[in-house]
Amino acid sequence: MSNQSVQTVSTSNDKFKVILAVVAAIAGVIGFFYLKGQNKPALVAGGALLAGLVFAGLLLWTSTSGREFLNFAKESVRETKKVVWPTRKEATTITMIVFGFVVVMAIFLWGTDKLLEFLLYDLILGWKQ
């Protein structure tokens, strides 16, 4: 018995809905900036953006691939909430260790560069700077 996953083939109707949803989201963003440029109230510009995004979400929800994408996005948010973030003290400590390492490496590379410069130009080639 084979345990192969089966993928559904999306119809052209689903593809059309996804394209229309992308167009609606872009139209909402363009409408927001257009209305903002016309000095309309922020509530009107925000309403245009929200309307475009809600319409795009509804169109995506009606297509199979869009529904899968929205479920994936929900799962991603759920997984992000499970992450254990470092405390402020831990983050500061790790940052200081990284900065210290960068300083040590910078000094090491500068020293190596100066040593090679001395060896090549002064000792081997005899060029005095």
N, C-alpha and C positions, 0 to 999 in steps of 0.2 A: 504494500500500500504506500502511496506517495503522499508526502505532506507538503505539497507545493502551494504557494499562495496564488490566488487568482485575482487578477486586477480587472476591474470593470472598465469597459471602454466608454469614454464620455461621448455623448452625441454632439452633433453640431449645434443643437439647441443649447446645451450646457455651455459650450464654448462661447456662443453668442451672448449668453447671460453673463459670463465672467467678463467678457470684453465690455459689455454695457455697464457692468458694475465698476470697472476701472475708469471708464469714461465719466460715470456719475461722480466718483470720488474726485477725479481731476477737476470736473466742473464745479464741485463744491469748493475746492481750494481756490480755483480761479475766481469764482464768485466772491469769496471772502476777500481776496486781495483787491479785486475791482471795487467792491463796495467800500472797503477801507480807504482806497485811493480817492473815492468820491466824497469823503468825509461824512459818510453815513454813520449812524450810531453803531457802537460796537455790538450791540445786541442784534441788530439787523445783519451785520457781517457774520457774526458767530452763528446766527440762525441759518444763513446760506450754507456755511460750512457743515453744520450739523445735519441739515436736510440732505446735502449731497452724500455725506457719509452714511446716514441712516438708510437712504435709498440704495446705496451700494451694498450695504450689509444685507438688506432684504433681498436684493437680487442674488447675492452670493448664496444666501440661505436656500434659495429655490433650486440651485444647481447642485449636482452631486459633488463635483470637485470643489466648489465653493464651500459646501457644508463640511467636507473633509478638512479644508484649510481652516475654517473657523473652529472646528473641534481641535485641530492641532494647536491653534493659537491659545485656546482655553487650557489645554494640557500643558503648554509651555508656561503659562502664567502660574498654574498650579505647581509645577515643578520648581519654578523660581521661588515660590513661597517656602519650599522645603529646604532651601539653601541656608546653611548656618554661616552668617556673616561674622567677620572678626569684630571684636570690640574696638573702641577708639584707641585704647592703649596698645593692643596687638597690632593694629594697622600702623600706628606711629612707630612702633619698634621695628616692624618689618621695613617700613619706608626708610628709617635711619640706617638700617643695615645695608640696604641697597645703595643709598647715597654714599655711605662709607666705602663700600666695595668699588663704586664708580670712581671715587677720588683716588683710592689706592691703585686701581688699574690705570687711571690717567697719569699718575706720577710714574708708574712702572713703564708705560709706553713712552712717555716723554724721555725718561732716562735711557731707555733702550735706543730711541731715536738719536739722542745726543751722543751716546757711546758709538753707535754705528757711524754717525757723522764724523766723529773724531778719528775713528779707525780708518775710514775710507779717505777722507779729505786730507787729514793731517799726516797720518803715518804712511799709508799705502801710496796715495797719489802725490803727496807733498804739497798740496795746495793750502796755502795759509789764507785764512779769511780775515 
